[in-house]
Amino acid sequence: MKPLVFLHGWAQSQQIWCQQHDIFPEALYLNLPGHGDSGDLPSDAWAKALAQQLPLEPCLLVGWSLGGMLTLQITRSFPDRIAALALVSTTPCFRSKSDWQPGCDQSLFAAFEEAVASGSRRLLNRFFTLMLHGDGLSRRDYNMLAKQAVDRKHPPTSEGLSDGLELLESMDLRQFIAKVSVPTLIVHGEQDVVVSTDSGRWLAESMPNSHLHLFQNCGHAPFLTQPEIFNRTLTNWWKTL
């Protein structure tokens, strides 16, 4: 099968894929610049730096949230490195615009900016809570996932957080989406309050070679809160390539 690579989202690290590490031990788990143990880079260098870490053989690239947007950017700039995609909780345009209603509104984005500007870990912890909104987790299960999935030893740098927000603010990939010809699995939680489910539906309608899988009673991180279904879905997709 094709090489498998995972790319996480803003304010997290490759540790967020803790429910996948044992199931896909041969996979490559990358950190965004300024996240995990990865050094800082200017935001306009992120996609190229990540592409340079991909296997030589075209891979199945799994991107979540900001990682999904970067996955699309890598596909546009380095198409020979990509065999297929899995876009998890991904949008082609994170910010709301006059012609893009599924985007994030100003109040939520301002909260992200406040968290970065203040350097408050409490506010970033609130973002983790927002990610899992809609999953109906008990306090015990939430605490267990937070302990397993968050890299406390290597928190994101202030530069990494700021640069990631800059990308979320500026990236608009809508004009490129119809040109994505590689097989693409689109995964989205129906209760996602960070990236609207309408974004996932729009991607599925706009990409000619895509398949949409919606997770019920699920928020922004289906691979974390419903790992059995996610891992099985991804495995079945991987086997078809």
Secondary structure, DSSP 8 states (H G I E B T S, - for coil): ---EEEE--TT--GGGGTTTTTTSTTSEEE--TTSTT-----GGGHHHHHHTTS-SS-EEEEEETHHHHHHHHHHHH-GGGEEEEEEES--SB-B-BTTBTTSB-HHHHHHHHHHHHHT-HHHHHHHHHHHTTTS---HHHHHHHHHHHS-SSS---HHHHHHHHHHHHH-B-HHHHTT--S-EEEEEETT-SSS-HHHHHHHHHH-TTEEEEEETT--S-HHHHSHHHHHHHHHHHHHT-
